[in-house]
Amino acid sequence: MAAAGETQGKVELRCSDNLVDARVGALAAAVNAERAAGVPSGRLFLDPIEQALAVALVNGYAVHQRSLGSYRGGLGPLA
């Protein structure tokens, strides 16, 4: 949710049968390699990579909810 700039609710990603994004692939490979090795570099290395992966996914694939404008009444500015 932080990557999406949301303070409440949830973030939903669009469904994609064929996710071809070099950034997402490289970040996922880095996370996978680090986890497979038992996280030898520690969380200080892994946390920013996971955050970058979240940002890439949200920016590229999030379903953005359109907010409805609020009606305040009146006719607007008079000329």
PDB file of N, CA, C and O in Angstrom:
ATOM      1  N   MET A   1       0.820  -1.185   0.000  1.00  0.00           N
ATOM      2  CA  MET A   1       0.000   0.000   0.000  1.00  0.00           C
ATOM      3  C   MET A   1       0.867   1.253   0.000  1.00  0.00           C
ATOM      4  O   MET A   1       0.491   2.269  -0.584  1.00  0.00           O
ATOM      5  N   ALA A   2       2.026   1.185   0.652  1.00  0.00           N
ATOM      6  CA  ALA A   2       2.913   2.349   0.663  1.00  0.00           C
ATOM      7  C   ALA A   2       3.407   2.656  -0.745  1.00  0.00           C
ATOM      8  O   ALA A   2       3.550   3.823  -1.109  1.00  0.00           O
ATOM      9  N   ALA A   3       3.669   1.622  -1.541  1.00  0.00           N
ATOM     10  CA  ALA A   3       4.139   1.824  -2.906  1.00  0.00           C
ATOM     11  C   ALA A   3       3.083   2.491  -3.770  1.00  0.00           C
ATOM     12  O   ALA A   3       3.404   3.206  -4.720  1.00  0.00           O
ATOM     13  N   ALA A   4       1.819   2.255  -3.436  1.00  0.00           N
ATOM     14  CA  ALA A   4       0.722   2.847  -4.201  1.00  0.00           C
ATOM     15  C   ALA A   4       0.335   4.215  -3.679  1.00  0.00           C
ATOM     16  O   ALA A   4      -0.460   4.915  -4.305  1.00  0.00           O
ATOM     17  N   GLY A   5       0.885   4.606  -2.543  1.00  0.00           N
ATOM     18  CA  GLY A   5       0.515   5.885  -1.957  1.00  0.00           C
ATOM     19  C   GLY A   5      -0.848   5.836  -1.288  1.00  0.00           C
ATOM     20  O   GLY A   5      -1.472   6.874  -1.068  1.00  0.00           O
ATOM     21  N   GLU A   6      -1.310   4.640  -0.966  1.00  0.00           N
ATOM     22  CA  GLU A   6      -2.614   4.466  -0.327  1.00  0.00           C
ATOM     23  C   GLU A   6      -2.443   4.454   1.185  1.00  0.00           C
ATOM     24  O   GLU A   6      -1.471   3.903   1.699  1.00  0.00           O
ATOM     25  N   THR A   7      -3.372   5.051   1.885  1.00  0.00           N
ATOM     26  CA  THR A   7      -3.318   5.026   3.338  1.00  0.00           C
ATOM     27  C   THR A   7      -4.326   4.048   3.913  1.00  0.00           C
ATOM     28  O   THR A   7      -4.181   3.600   5.051  1.00  0.00           O
ATOM     29  N   GLN A   8      -5.350   3.714   3.133  1.00  0.00           N
ATOM     30  CA  GLN A   8      -6.353   2.766   3.601  1.00  0.00           C
ATOM     31  C   GLN A   8      -6.723   1.839   2.460  1.00  0.00           C
ATOM     32  O   GLN A   8      -6.365   2.072   1.305  1.00  0.00           O
ATOM     33  N   GLY A   9      -7.434   0.801   2.797  1.00  0.00           N
ATOM     34  CA  GLY A   9      -7.927  -0.103   1.776  1.00  0.00           C
ATOM     35  C   GLY A   9      -6.888  -1.101   1.331  1.00  0.00           C
ATOM     36  O   GLY A   9      -6.036  -1.526   2.112  1.00  0.00           O
ATOM     37  N   LYS A  10      -6.967  -1.470   0.071  1.00  0.00           N
ATOM     38  CA  LYS A  10      -6.051  -2.471  -0.454  1.00  0.00           C
ATOM     39  C   LYS A  10      -5.646  -2.097  -1.862  1.00  0.00           C
ATOM     40  O   LYS A  10      -6.273  -1.256  -2.506  1.00  0.00           O
ATOM     41  N   VAL A  11      -4.592  -2.731  -2.326  1.00  0.00           N
ATOM     42  CA  VAL A  11      -4.107  -2.515  -3.681  1.00  0.00           C
ATOM     43  C   VAL A  11      -4.351  -3.796  -4.454  1.00  0.00           C
ATOM     44  O   VAL A  11      -3.987  -4.882  -4.001  1.00  0.00           O
ATOM     45  N   GLU A  12      -4.962  -3.673  -5.611  1.00  0.00           N
ATOM     46  CA  GLU A  12      -5.262  -4.831  -6.439  1.00  0.00           C
ATOM     47  C   GLU A  12      -4.480  -4.714  -7.734  1.00  0.00           C
ATOM     48  O   GLU A  12      -4.449  -3.649  -8.350  1.00  0.00           O
ATOM     49  N   LEU A  13      -3.839  -5.819  -8.155  1.00  0.00           N
ATOM     50  CA  LEU A  13      -3.104  -5.836  -9.415  1.00  0.00           C
ATOM     51  C   LEU A  13      -3.990  -6.416 -10.509  1.00  0.00           C
ATOM     52  O   LEU A  13      -4.776  -7.334 -10.274  1.00  0.00           O
ATOM     53  N   ARG A  14      -3.847  -5.861 -11.710  1.00  0.00           N
ATOM     54  CA  ARG A  14      -4.572  -6.390 -12.870  1.00  0.00           C
ATOM     55  C   ARG A  14      -4.107  -7.814 -13.140  1.00  0.00           C
ATOM     56  O   ARG A  14      -2.945  -8.151 -12.914  1.00  0.00           O
ATOM     57  N   CYS A  15      -5.000  -8.624 -13.613  1.00  0.00           N
ATOM     58  CA  CYS A  15      -4.672  -9.983 -14.002  1.00  0.00           C
ATOM     59  C   CYS A  15      -3.920  -9.931 -15.335  1.00  0.00           C
ATOM     60  O   CYS A  15      -4.327  -9.223 -16.256  1.00  0.00           O
ATOM     61  N   SER A  16      -2.828 -10.682 -15.431  1.00  0.00           N
ATOM     62  CA  SER A  16      -2.039 -10.699 -16.659  1.00  0.00           C
ATOM     63  C   SER A  16      -1.559 -12.115 -16.925  1.00  0.00           C
ATOM     64  O   SER A  16      -0.907 -12.728 -16.080  1.00  0.00           O
ATOM     65  N   ASP A  17      -1.886 -12.635 -18.107  1.00  0.00           N
ATOM     66  CA  ASP A  17      -1.456 -13.984 -18.472  1.00  0.00           C
ATOM     67  C   ASP A  17       0.018 -14.020 -18.852  1.00  0.00           C
ATOM     68  O   ASP A  17       0.685 -15.041 -18.685  1.00  0.00           O
ATOM     69  N   ASN A  18       0.518 -12.908 -19.359  1.00  0.00           N
ATOM     70  CA  ASN A  18       1.888 -12.885 -19.859  1.00  0.00           C
ATOM     71  C   ASN A  18       2.584 -11.625 -19.348  1.00  0.00           C
ATOM     72  O   ASN A  18       2.576 -10.588 -20.011  1.00  0.00           O
ATOM     73  N   LEU A  19       3.179 -11.726 -18.176  1.00  0.00           N
ATOM     74  CA  LEU A  19       3.852 -10.591 -17.555  1.00  0.00           C
ATOM     75  C   LEU A  19       5.275 -10.520 -18.086  1.00  0.00           C
ATOM     76  O   LEU A  19       6.136 -11.303 -17.685  1.00  0.00           O
ATOM     77  N   VAL A  20       5.516  -9.580 -18.988  1.00  0.00           N
ATOM     78  CA  VAL A  20       6.846  -9.403 -19.561  1.00  0.00           C
ATOM     79  C   VAL A  20       7.320  -8.002 -19.189  1.00  0.00           C
ATOM     80  O   VAL A  20       6.985  -7.022 -19.854  1.00  0.00           O
ATOM     81  N   ASP A  21       8.093  -7.927 -18.132  1.00  0.00           N
ATOM     82  CA  ASP A  21       8.623  -6.663 -17.659  1.00  0.00           C
ATOM     83  C   ASP A  21      10.028  -6.951 -17.150  1.00  0.00           C
ATOM     84  O   ASP A  21      10.199  -7.663 -16.160  1.00  0.00           O
ATOM     85  N   ALA A  22      11.027  -6.404 -17.818  1.00  0.00           N
ATOM     86  CA  ALA A  22      12.420  -6.698 -17.480  1.00  0.00           C
ATOM     87  C   ALA A  22      12.756  -6.286 -16.049  1.00  0.00           C
ATOM     88  O   ALA A  22      13.494  -6.990 -15.359  1.00  0.00           O
ATOM     89  N   ARG A  23      12.219  -5.150 -15.599  1.00  0.00           N
ATOM     90  CA  ARG A  23      12.496  -4.697 -14.224  1.00  0.00           C
ATOM     91  C   ARG A  23      11.947  -5.671 -13.199  1.00  0.00           C
ATOM     92  O   ARG A  23      12.636  -6.048 -12.252  1.00  0.00           O
ATOM     93  N   VAL A  24      10.703  -6.075 -13.397  1.00  0.00           N
ATOM     94  CA  VAL A  24      10.066  -6.998 -12.462  1.00  0.00           C
ATOM     95  C   VAL A  24      10.802  -8.331 -12.464  1.00  0.00           C
ATOM     96  O   VAL A  24      11.026  -8.923 -11.409  1.00  0.00           O
ATOM     97  N   GLY A  25      11.176  -8.803 -13.649  1.00  0.00           N
ATOM     98  CA  GLY A  25      11.908 -10.068 -13.750  1.00  0.00           C
ATOM     99  C   GLY A  25      13.253 -10.016 -13.047  1.00  0.00           C
ATOM    100  O   GLY A  25      13.622 -10.956 -12.344  1.00  0.00           O
ATOM    101  N   ALA A  26      13.992  -8.920 -13.231  1.00  0.00           N
ATOM    102  CA  ALA A  26      15.307  -8.783 -12.605  1.00  0.00           C
ATOM    103  C   ALA A  26      15.181  -8.669 -11.088  1.00  0.00           C
ATOM    104  O   ALA A  26      15.963  -9.274 -10.354  1.00  0.00           O
ATOM    105  N   LEU A  27      14.212  -7.906 -10.618  1.00  0.00           N
ATOM    106  CA  LEU A  27      14.014  -7.756  -9.179  1.00  0.00           C
ATOM    107  C   LEU A  27      13.561  -9.068  -8.541  1.00  0.00           C
ATOM    108  O   LEU A  27      14.027  -9.429  -7.460  1.00  0.00           O
ATOM    109  N   ALA A  28      12.656  -9.778  -9.208  1.00  0.00           N
ATOM    110  CA  ALA A  28      12.196 -11.064  -8.687  1.00  0.00           C
ATOM    111  C   ALA A  28      13.339 -12.080  -8.659  1.00  0.00           C
ATOM    112  O   ALA A  28      13.442 -12.872  -7.723  1.00  0.00           O
ATOM    113  N   ALA A  29      14.188 -12.059  -9.674  1.00  0.00           N
ATOM    114  CA  ALA A  29      15.340 -12.970  -9.709  1.00  0.00           C
ATOM    115  C   ALA A  29      16.306 -12.661  -8.568  1.00  0.00           C
ATOM    116  O   ALA A  29      16.855 -13.579  -7.958  1.00  0.00           O
ATOM    117  N   ALA A  30      16.519 -11.381  -8.277  1.00  0.00           N
ATOM    118  CA  ALA A  30      17.411 -10.996  -7.178  1.00  0.00           C
ATOM    119  C   ALA A  30      16.848 -11.443  -5.832  1.00  0.00           C
ATOM    120  O   ALA A  30      17.584 -11.951  -4.986  1.00  0.00           O
ATOM    121  N   VAL A  31      15.544 -11.255  -5.634  1.00  0.00           N
ATOM    122  CA  VAL A  31      14.904 -11.693  -4.389  1.00  0.00           C
ATOM    123  C   VAL A  31      14.977 -13.208  -4.273  1.00  0.00           C
ATOM    124  O   VAL A  31      15.292 -13.736  -3.207  1.00  0.00           O
ATOM    125  N   ASN A  32      14.690 -13.907  -5.360  1.00  0.00           N
ATOM    126  CA  ASN A  32      14.714 -15.371  -5.345  1.00  0.00           C
ATOM    127  C   ASN A  32      16.115 -15.900  -5.050  1.00  0.00           C
ATOM    128  O   ASN A  32      16.266 -16.825  -4.251  1.00  0.00           O
ATOM    129  N   ALA A  33      17.133 -15.335  -5.676  1.00  0.00           N
ATOM    130  CA  ALA A  33      18.505 -15.781  -5.447  1.00  0.00           C
ATOM    131  C   ALA A  33      18.931 -15.535  -4.005  1.00  0.00           C
ATOM    132  O   ALA A  33      19.589 -16.378  -3.396  1.00  0.00           O
ATOM    133  N   GLU A  34      18.561 -14.397  -3.468  1.00  0.00           N
ATOM    134  CA  GLU A  34      18.917 -14.064  -2.084  1.00  0.00           C
ATOM    135  C   GLU A  34      18.219 -15.010  -1.101  1.00  0.00           C
ATOM    136  O   GLU A  34      18.832 -15.487  -0.146  1.00  0.00           O
ATOM    137  N   ARG A  35      16.954 -15.272  -1.343  1.00  0.00           N
ATOM    138  CA  ARG A  35      16.216 -16.184  -0.454  1.00  0.00           C
ATOM    139  C   ARG A  35      16.746 -17.612  -0.576  1.00  0.00           C
ATOM    140  O   ARG A  35      16.866 -18.312   0.430  1.00  0.00           O
ATOM    141  N   ALA A  36      17.063 -18.052  -1.797  1.00  0.00           N
ATOM    142  CA  ALA A  36      17.598 -19.404  -2.003  1.00  0.00           C
ATOM    143  C   ALA A  36      18.936 -19.591  -1.296  1.00  0.00           C
ATOM    144  O   ALA A  36      19.269 -20.695  -0.865  1.00  0.00           O
ATOM    145  N   ALA A  37      19.696 -18.514  -1.180  1.00  0.00           N
ATOM    146  CA  ALA A  37      21.000 -18.573  -0.520  1.00  0.00           C
ATOM    147  C   ALA A  37      20.876 -18.424   0.996  1.00  0.00           C
ATOM    148  O   ALA A  37      21.887 -18.429   1.699  1.00  0.00           O
ATOM    149  N   GLY A  38      19.646 -18.291   1.510  1.00  0.00           N
ATOM    150  CA  GLY A  38      19.442 -18.156   2.944  1.00  0.00           C
ATOM    151  C   GLY A  38      19.559 -16.740   3.453  1.00  0.00           C
ATOM    152  O   GLY A  38      19.790 -16.540   4.646  1.00  0.00           O
ATOM    153  N   VAL A  39      19.410 -15.766   2.607  1.00  0.00           N
ATOM    154  CA  VAL A  39      19.466 -14.347   2.928  1.00  0.00           C
ATOM    155  C   VAL A  39      20.785 -13.984   3.614  1.00  0.00           C
ATOM    156  O   VAL A  39      20.781 -13.428   4.712  1.00  0.00           O
ATOM    157  N   PRO A  40      21.929 -14.300   2.959  1.00  0.00           N
ATOM    158  CA  PRO A  40      23.222 -14.012   3.587  1.00  0.00           C
ATOM    159  C   PRO A  40      23.516 -12.518   3.724  1.00  0.00           C
ATOM    160  O   PRO A  40      24.254 -12.113   4.622  1.00  0.00           O
ATOM    161  N   SER A  41      22.947 -11.701   2.846  1.00  0.00           N
ATOM    162  CA  SER A  41      23.205 -10.257   2.909  1.00  0.00           C
ATOM    163  C   SER A  41      22.348  -9.569   3.958  1.00  0.00           C
ATOM    164  O   SER A  41      22.626  -8.432   4.339  1.00  0.00           O
ATOM    165  N   GLY A  42      21.318 -10.242   4.423  1.00  0.00           N
ATOM    166  CA  GLY A  42      20.463  -9.694   5.472  1.00  0.00           C
ATOM    167  C   GLY A  42      19.309  -8.859   4.927  1.00  0.00           C
ATOM    168  O   GLY A  42      19.206  -8.594   3.730  1.00  0.00           O
ATOM    169  N   ARG A  43      18.463  -8.466   5.842  1.00  0.00           N
ATOM    170  CA  ARG A  43      17.265  -7.703   5.490  1.00  0.00           C
ATOM    171  C   ARG A  43      17.601  -6.325   4.937  1.00  0.00           C
ATOM    172  O   ARG A  43      16.826  -5.761   4.164  1.00  0.00           O
ATOM    173  N   LEU A  44      18.734  -5.787   5.322  1.00  0.00           N
ATOM    174  CA  LEU A  44      19.123  -4.466   4.834  1.00  0.00           C
ATOM    175  C   LEU A  44      19.271  -4.472   3.309  1.00  0.00           C
ATOM    176  O   LEU A  44      19.017  -3.456   2.663  1.00  0.00           O
ATOM    177  N   PHE A  45      19.673  -5.590   2.736  1.00  0.00           N
ATOM    178  CA  PHE A  45      19.794  -5.744   1.288  1.00  0.00           C
ATOM    179  C   PHE A  45      18.454  -6.101   0.664  1.00  0.00           C
ATOM    180  O   PHE A  45      18.093  -5.571  -0.387  1.00  0.00           O
ATOM    181  N   LEU A  46      17.715  -7.000   1.311  1.00  0.00           N
ATOM    182  CA  LEU A  46      16.500  -7.546   0.713  1.00  0.00           C
ATOM    183  C   LEU A  46      15.310  -6.589   0.766  1.00  0.00           C
ATOM    184  O   LEU A  46      14.531  -6.536  -0.186  1.00  0.00           O
ATOM    185  N   ASP A  47      15.153  -5.842   1.838  1.00  0.00           N
ATOM    186  CA  ASP A  47      13.993  -4.943   1.976  1.00  0.00           C
ATOM    187  C   ASP A  47      13.878  -3.922   0.842  1.00  0.00           C
ATOM    188  O   ASP A  47      12.789  -3.769   0.290  1.00  0.00           O
ATOM    189  N   PRO A  48      14.953  -3.215   0.467  1.00  0.00           N
ATOM    190  CA  PRO A  48      14.815  -2.243  -0.631  1.00  0.00           C
ATOM    191  C   PRO A  48      14.492  -2.901  -1.977  1.00  0.00           C
ATOM    192  O   PRO A  48      13.796  -2.314  -2.805  1.00  0.00           O
ATOM    193  N   ILE A  49      14.995  -4.111  -2.192  1.00  0.00           N
ATOM    194  CA  ILE A  49      14.673  -4.811  -3.446  1.00  0.00           C
ATOM    195  C   ILE A  49      13.195  -5.181  -3.473  1.00  0.00           C
ATOM    196  O   ILE A  49      12.533  -5.036  -4.501  1.00  0.00           O
ATOM    197  N   GLU A  50      12.681  -5.658  -2.346  1.00  0.00           N
ATOM    198  CA  GLU A  50      11.258  -5.986  -2.283  1.00  0.00           C
ATOM    199  C   GLU A  50      10.398  -4.732  -2.447  1.00  0.00           C
ATOM    200  O   GLU A  50       9.341  -4.788  -3.074  1.00  0.00           O
ATOM    201  N   GLN A  51      10.837  -3.614  -1.894  1.00  0.00           N
ATOM    202  CA  GLN A  51      10.100  -2.349  -2.049  1.00  0.00           C
ATOM    203  C   GLN A  51      10.106  -1.908  -3.511  1.00  0.00           C
ATOM    204  O   GLN A  51       9.084  -1.460  -4.031  1.00  0.00           O
ATOM    205  N   ALA A  52      11.256  -2.033  -4.172  1.00  0.00           N
ATOM    206  CA  ALA A  52      11.343  -1.672  -5.590  1.00  0.00           C
ATOM    207  C   ALA A  52      10.450  -2.578  -6.433  1.00  0.00           C
ATOM    208  O   ALA A  52       9.835  -2.118  -7.395  1.00  0.00           O
ATOM    209  N   LEU A  53      10.375  -3.844  -6.084  1.00  0.00           N
ATOM    210  CA  LEU A  53       9.496  -4.777  -6.785  1.00  0.00           C
ATOM    211  C   LEU A  53       8.039  -4.369  -6.599  1.00  0.00           C
ATOM    212  O   LEU A  53       7.260  -4.393  -7.552  1.00  0.00           O
ATOM    213  N   ALA A  54       7.669  -3.997  -5.384  1.00  0.00           N
ATOM    214  CA  ALA A  54       6.301  -3.543  -5.121  1.00  0.00           C
ATOM    215  C   ALA A  54       5.970  -2.293  -5.920  1.00  0.00           C
ATOM    216  O   ALA A  54       4.884  -2.190  -6.490  1.00  0.00           O
ATOM    217  N   VAL A  55       6.895  -1.341  -5.968  1.00  0.00           N
ATOM    218  CA  VAL A  55       6.678  -0.101  -6.722  1.00  0.00           C
ATOM    219  C   VAL A  55       6.508  -0.404  -8.209  1.00  0.00           C
ATOM    220  O   VAL A  55       5.612   0.143  -8.852  1.00  0.00           O
ATOM    221  N   ALA A  56       7.359  -1.268  -8.759  1.00  0.00           N
ATOM    222  CA  ALA A  56       7.272  -1.622 -10.182  1.00  0.00           C
ATOM    223  C   ALA A  56       5.934  -2.290 -10.491  1.00  0.00           C
ATOM    224  O   ALA A  56       5.312  -1.995 -11.511  1.00  0.00           O
ATOM    225  N   LEU A  57       5.490  -3.188  -9.613  1.00  0.00           N
ATOM    226  CA  LEU A  57       4.211  -3.866  -9.842  1.00  0.00           C
ATOM    227  C   LEU A  57       3.033  -2.897  -9.721  1.00  0.00           C
ATOM    228  O   LEU A  57       2.121  -2.923 -10.548  1.00  0.00           O
ATOM    229  N   VAL A  58       3.049  -2.059  -8.713  1.00  0.00           N
ATOM    230  CA  VAL A  58       1.952  -1.104  -8.521  1.00  0.00           C
ATOM    231  C   VAL A  58       1.905  -0.100  -9.667  1.00  0.00           C
ATOM    232  O   VAL A  58       0.833   0.179 -10.203  1.00  0.00           O
ATOM    233  N   ASN A  59       3.064   0.444 -10.048  1.00  0.00           N
ATOM    234  CA  ASN A  59       3.078   1.433 -11.129  1.00  0.00           C
ATOM    235  C   ASN A  59       2.667   0.839 -12.464  1.00  0.00           C
ATOM    236  O   ASN A  59       2.050   1.522 -13.282  1.00  0.00           O
ATOM    237  N   GLY A  60       2.998  -0.419 -12.693  1.00  0.00           N
ATOM    238  CA  GLY A  60       2.694  -1.019 -13.982  1.00  0.00           C
ATOM    239  C   GLY A  60       1.393  -1.788 -14.058  1.00  0.00           C
ATOM    240  O   GLY A  60       0.815  -1.915 -15.137  1.00  0.00           O
ATOM    241  N   TYR A  61       0.914  -2.310 -12.921  1.00  0.00           N
ATOM    242  CA  TYR A  61      -0.184  -3.265 -12.993  1.00  0.00           C
ATOM    243  C   TYR A  61      -1.313  -3.048 -11.994  1.00  0.00           C
ATOM    244  O   TYR A  61      -2.213  -3.884 -11.915  1.00  0.00           O
ATOM    245  N   ALA A  62      -1.301  -1.965 -11.232  1.00  0.00           N
ATOM    246  CA  ALA A  62      -2.352  -1.746 -10.231  1.00  0.00           C
ATOM    247  C   ALA A  62      -3.651  -1.326 -10.890  1.00  0.00           C
ATOM    248  O   ALA A  62      -3.666  -0.630 -11.905  1.00  0.00           O
ATOM    249  N   VAL A  63      -4.730  -1.765 -10.287  1.00  0.00           N
ATOM    250  CA  VAL A  63      -6.059  -1.321 -10.682  1.00  0.00           C
ATOM    251  C   VAL A  63      -6.332  -0.080  -9.855  1.00  0.00           C
ATOM    252  O   VAL A  63      -6.456  -0.158  -8.633  1.00  0.00           O
ATOM    253  N   HIS A  64      -6.425   1.062 -10.513  1.00  0.00           N
ATOM    254  CA  HIS A  64      -6.641   2.319  -9.806  1.00  0.00           C
ATOM    255  C   HIS A  64      -8.123   2.597  -9.705  1.00  0.00           C
ATOM    256  O   HIS A  64      -8.832   2.653 -10.710  1.00  0.00           O
ATOM    257  N   GLN A  65      -8.577   2.769  -8.489  1.00  0.00           N
ATOM    258  CA  GLN A  65      -9.980   3.083  -8.249  1.00  0.00           C
ATOM    259  C   GLN A  65     -10.197   4.564  -8.503  1.00  0.00           C
ATOM    260  O   GLN A  65      -9.491   5.405  -7.947  1.00  0.00           O
ATOM    261  N   ARG A  66     -11.154   4.877  -9.326  1.00  0.00           N
ATOM    262  CA  ARG A  66     -11.474   6.286  -9.577  1.00  0.00           C
ATOM    263  C   ARG A  66     -12.352   6.783  -8.454  1.00  0.00           C
ATOM    264  O   ARG A  66     -13.387   6.190  -8.150  1.00  0.00           O
ATOM    265  N   SER A  67     -11.943   7.855  -7.848  1.00  0.00           N
ATOM    266  CA  SER A  67     -12.761   8.414  -6.784  1.00  0.00           C
ATOM    267  C   SER A  67     -13.829   9.315  -7.388  1.00  0.00           C
ATOM    268  O   SER A  67     -13.599   9.993  -8.390  1.00  0.00           O
ATOM    269  N   LEU A  68     -14.972   9.310  -6.774  1.00  0.00           N
ATOM    270  CA  LEU A  68     -16.058  10.161  -7.235  1.00  0.00           C
ATOM    271  C   LEU A  68     -15.885  11.538  -6.619  1.00  0.00           C
ATOM    272  O   LEU A  68     -15.560  11.667  -5.439  1.00  0.00           O
ATOM    273  N   GLY A  69     -16.103  12.549  -7.415  1.00  0.00           N
ATOM    274  CA  GLY A  69     -16.011  13.910  -6.907  1.00  0.00           C
ATOM    275  C   GLY A  69     -17.175  14.201  -5.973  1.00  0.00           C
ATOM    276  O   GLY A  69     -18.244  13.604  -6.101  1.00  0.00           O
ATOM    277  N   SER A  70     -16.974  15.087  -5.064  1.00  0.00           N
ATOM    278  CA  SER A  70     -18.059  15.428  -4.159  1.00  0.00           C
ATOM    279  C   SER A  70     -18.821  16.629  -4.708  1.00  0.00           C
ATOM    280  O   SER A  70     -18.222  17.577  -5.215  1.00  0.00           O
ATOM    281  N   TYR A  71     -20.114  16.580  -4.605  1.00  0.00           N
ATOM    282  CA  TYR A  71     -20.972  17.656  -5.075  1.00  0.00           C
ATOM    283  C   TYR A  71     -21.180  18.618  -3.930  1.00  0.00           C
ATOM    284  O   TYR A  71     -21.600  18.218  -2.844  1.00  0.00           O
ATOM    285  N   ARG A  72     -20.890  19.876  -4.161  1.00  0.00           N
ATOM    286  CA  ARG A  72     -21.026  20.872  -3.102  1.00  0.00           C
ATOM    287  C   ARG A  72     -22.243  21.769  -3.304  1.00  0.00           C
ATOM    288  O   ARG A  72     -22.533  22.623  -2.467  1.00  0.00           O
ATOM    289  N   GLY A  73     -22.932  21.581  -4.380  1.00  0.00           N
ATOM    290  CA  GLY A  73     -24.122  22.394  -4.635  1.00  0.00           C
ATOM    291  C   GLY A  73     -23.764  23.715  -5.280  1.00  0.00           C
ATOM    292  O   GLY A  73     -22.587  24.028  -5.461  1.00  0.00           O
ATOM    293  N   GLY A  74     -24.760  24.479  -5.620  1.00  0.00           N
ATOM    294  CA  GLY A  74     -24.516  25.789  -6.224  1.00  0.00           C
ATOM    295  C   GLY A  74     -24.375  25.696  -7.737  1.00  0.00           C
ATOM    296  O   GLY A  74     -24.401  24.614  -8.325  1.00  0.00           O
ATOM    297  N   LEU A  75     -24.227  26.861  -8.340  1.00  0.00           N
ATOM    298  CA  LEU A  75     -24.145  26.939  -9.793  1.00  0.00           C
ATOM    299  C   LEU A  75     -22.725  27.255 -10.252  1.00  0.00           C
ATOM    300  O   LEU A  75     -22.496  27.399 -11.453  1.00  0.00           O
ATOM    301  N   GLY A  76     -21.804  27.362  -9.372  1.00  0.00           N
ATOM    302  CA  GLY A  76     -20.438  27.707  -9.760  1.00  0.00           C
ATOM    303  C   GLY A  76     -20.260  29.221  -9.743  1.00  0.00           C
ATOM    304  O   GLY A  76     -21.155  29.952  -9.321  1.00  0.00           O
ATOM    305  N   PRO A  77     -19.107  29.684 -10.201  1.00  0.00           N
ATOM    306  CA  PRO A  77     -18.835  31.127 -10.186  1.00  0.00           C
ATOM    307  C   PRO A  77     -19.740  31.867 -11.176  1.00  0.00           C
ATOM    308  O   PRO A  77     -19.981  31.413 -12.295  1.00  0.00           O
ATOM    309  N   LEU A  78     -20.213  32.984 -10.736  1.00  0.00           N
ATOM    310  CA  LEU A  78     -21.052  33.807 -11.609  1.00  0.00           C
ATOM    311  C   LEU A  78     -20.189  34.877 -12.263  1.00  0.00           C
ATOM    312  O   LEU A  78     -19.321  35.469 -11.622  1.00  0.00           O
ATOM    313  N   ALA A  79     -20.435  35.114 -13.529  1.00  0.00           N
ATOM    314  CA  ALA A  79     -19.622  36.086 -14.275  1.00  0.00           C
ATOM    315  C   ALA A  79     -20.148  37.468 -14.155  1.00  0.00           C
ATOM    316  O   ALA A  79     -19.576  38.398 -14.724  1.00  0.00           O
TER     317      ALA A  79
END
